[in-house]
Amino acid sequence: MLTPVTDADGAPFWRYAAQGELRVQACTDCGEPRFPPRPCCPHCQSFASEWRRMSGRGRIWSYVVPHPPLLPDYAAQAPYNVILVELAEAPRIRMVGNLVSGPGAPLNSLSPDRVRIGARVQVVFDGDGLPQWVLERP
């Protein structure tokens, strides 16, 4: 598995994720949430920010199903999905992840034909704090 490269701006995201919380950076001056994390608000240019907890609910905005040739660590799991999730509380924020059958499940644990644009999803975290997504139950 590839591990995320963290920097000063993104490190809090990964600390919260390791605790099972999905948080996004938000400007404390104009209130606009932003992702990926960065030092300056793209809306008002303020450097003041905080980390807001999200519900972890969203919907699939787009997806792809990679097939080999891939990086060696991923080729054995192909085909698998990579989804782009629009967050419920912050629809302008979209996060990349995988739709899986449950927390910590392998990338290929859900058949690619189960992925649908617009499907409602909920964040879960694997054992290393990596956000993944599961289909929301009705």
Order of alpha helices (4+ residues) and beta strands (2+ residues): alpha-beta-beta-beta-beta-alpha-beta-beta-beta-beta
